[in-house]
Amino acid sequence: MFEIGKEYSREDIHRVTGGSKHAFLPVKGGKVVAARLRPDLNPHAPEVILCDGSASSRAAGRTLARQIEPVPVFVRTASDRFRYVGEYVVAESMTAPSDYAEYVKNSSFTLGQISRVIRLKRR
């Protein structure tokens, strides 16, 4: 499937997992099938995912928060290049700004733009 430390394109990831080529949390069959995280938007990646207030991000965040299956996680290294860092499962989902404020610091988001923060742990 994927090899830890190896880089993949969106197309490579999509070919294996399915779901949207453009979403950072693509969903297929009612499950999040991958996480493609940008360090500027997710400075604590891969252990923390920040979900903004857009409808697609809120929906994918809710789906992932309830999911027990592991998700392959990729961190962006360059335009259309993502390094595979392993399979992760949800450890915690936070929706109260007071609970997740520390994770939003040093990101490109303001606290008001975030709807959910998901902490992951390596499987």
Residue pairs with C-beta under 8 A, 6 or more apart in sequence:
1 16
1 72
2 8
2 16
2 72
2 84
3 84
4 84
4 85
4 86
5 83
5 84
6 83
6 84
7 77
7 81
7 82
7 83
7 84
8 74
8 81
8 82
8 83
8 84
9 80
9 81
9 82
10 21
10 22
10 36
10 80
10 82
11 21
13 34
13 36
13 72
13 74
13 82
14 20
14 21
14 26
17 26
17 28
17 33
17 34
17 72
18 26
18 28
18 29
18 33
19 26
19 27
19 28
19 32
19 33
19 34
20 26
20 27
23 56
23 60
24 35
24 36
24 37
24 38
24 41
24 57
24 60
25 32
25 34
25 35
25 36
25 49
25 51
25 57
25 60
25 61
25 63
25 64
26 32
26 33
26 34
26 36
26 60
27 33
27 59
27 60
27 63
30 63
31 63
31 67
31 69
32 60
32 63
32 64
32 67
32 71
33 71
33 72
34 71
34 72
34 73
34 74
35 46
35 49
35 64
35 71
35 72
35 73
35 74
35 88
35 120
36 74
36 76
36 82
37 45
37 46
37 49
37 73
37 74
37 75
37 76
38 45
38 75
38 76
39 45
39 75
39 76
40 107
40 108
41 50
41 107
41 108
41 109
42 48
42 49
42 50
42 107
43 106
43 107
44 103
45 73
45 75
46 73
46 75
46 85
46 86
46 88
46 120
47 88
47 119
47 120
47 121
48 103
48 117
48 118
48 119
48 120
49 61
49 64
49 117
49 118
49 120
50 103
50 104
50 107
50 109
50 114
50 117
51 57
51 58
51 60
51 61
51 114
51 115
51 116
51 117
51 118
52 109
52 113
52 114
52 115
53 113
53 114
53 115
57 115
58 115
58 116
61 93
61 115
61 116
61 118
62 116
64 71
64 90
64 93
64 118
65 90
65 93
65 116
65 118
67 90
68 89
68 90
69 89
70 87
70 88
70 89
70 123
71 87
71 88
71 89
71 120
72 84
72 86
72 87
73 84
73 85
73 86
73 87
73 88
73 120
74 82
74 83
74 84
74 85
75 82
75 83
75 85
76 82
76 83
77 83
86 122
86 123
87 122
87 123
88 120
88 121
88 122
88 123
89 120
89 121
89 123
90 118
90 119
90 120
91 119
91 120
91 121
92 118
92 119
93 116
93 117
93 118
93 119
94 100
94 116
94 117
94 118
94 119
95 115
95 116
97 111
97 112
97 114
99 117
100 114
100 116
100 117
101 111
103 117
104 110
104 111
104 114
104 117
